[in-house]
Every structure is written in C-alpha cells, then in structure tokens.
Amino acid sequence: MPKPDEDRRKALYDAEARLSWVLAGLAGLIGAAAFMHTAGYFVTFMTGNTERAVLGYFHSESDMAIAATLLLVSFLSGVVVASWCRRHYWSGHPHGPTLLTTASLATASTVDIWLFHAFDTDKIDFIPILFVAFGVGALNTSFVKDDEVSIPLSYVTGTLVKMAQGFERHISGGTYADWLGYFLLYLAFSLGALLGGLFSLVVAGWAMLITATVVCLIVTCYTYLHLDLHGPPTET
C-alpha cells in the first residue's frame, strides 16, 4: 500500500491540484483587471475591504468606506448564491462556479459599456466592479469538502500562513510536500495577477473586462474538460 507521504506527494500534482492552479490564476487576473482600471477597488482582498469599510471614516473617506462595504456584500452574495447552486444543482461539479463567474463578468462588461459609455474613458465604473466581486466570491466555492471550502482561491493570506507553517514542518523533519502545494497555489495566483497587469498595459479599461470574461470562459471550458476526463472532485 502507498505510504501517506507518497499519497501527499502525488496529491501535489493530481488533477484537482492542477485545476486549483488554473482557477487561482484566474482569480489573480480578475483581481488585477479590477484594480488596475479603477480607483483601486479590491475584489479579491476582503481583509483590505473590511479595514477600508471600518477605517475610511477616520480619514474622511466615507465614499471609499461605503464602496468597500458594498464590495464585501457583493462578494459574500456570490459565495452564498454559488454555494446554494452547488448544493442543489452542481454537487461535485467544479465548472458550476466558473460558469457563474463568467456570467458575472459578462454582465459587468455589458453594464460598463452600455450604461456608462466606457468607450469614453479608460476607467471602469464602480457598479460593474460589484458584479466582478460577486463572480470572485462564486469562484471561491469551486472546491468544497464537508460543506466547507477546501481550497480558497483568492485567500492569499491564509495560503501564505499555511505555506510558512509547512516550511517549519519541513525544517522539523517533514518533507517538501508540507509546503509545496500552498506555494504552487500562491504562485499561480501571483502569475495570474502579473498576467492581468501586463494586459492592463495594452488593453483599455472597458476591454479589460471583456478580456477577463473571455479568459474566464476559456477556463470554464477547461473545467468541463477536466470533469469529463477525471470526474468530479471527491467530497468527504
């Protein structure tokens, strides 16, 4: 029988791990698209939004505090809606949340272009960003075990904490498997953010949302293919 350490090493590169890298990269790209062409709104960094929502009033930035609060509500709504859909319609299907994220990005693009005449500016309006935050919240429900998210795709702080703990376990006699999985997830998110930043240098704000939508659609097709080849992730 395989040893536990061998199982852990294999899990670092299995189909579910590869899918998590792709989706983490997508989260990073979406976050960059929103951040680079707005007044600096966070759609992946809910810790930052929470602090802005609380502390904005202390710096006479009530508008930013309200915006941060609305982003939090939108993100949480995405998690709730995607979780409800997963329970009733998408049980064990990783493509469900990505499909909802694609729809959210497409809606954001439509709202930005047709309601706010985004062709006249390089900036993305705040209302479309609420739809983006909703989509990122939904995306974070892609991996669930025991009704809890097992791989939080945009929760970088938690990933770094677990990675650092893995470093300590490796130093204390463990193996690279204690931290490599978290490092690869973090790296995928960072590369996605880098790709989004590079896109933002050559793509206008309104087109950036469309670009993110197209990329998300491609990833959604990948998750369908992943499901066909490997079956749904195991939920225990």
Buried (B, 14 or more C-beta within 10 A) or exposed (E): EEEEEEEBBEEBEEBBBBBBBBBBBBBBBBBBBBBBBBEEBBBBBBEBBBEBBEEBEEEEBEEBBBBBBBBBBBBBBBBEBBBEBBEEEBEEBBBBBBBBBBBBBBBBBBBBBEEBEBEEBBBBBBEBBBBBBBBBBBBBBBBBEEEEBBBBBBBBEEBEEBBEEBBEEBEEEBEBBBBBBBBBBBBBBBBBBBBBBEBBEEBBBBBBBBBBBBBBBEBBBBBBEBBEEBEBBEEE
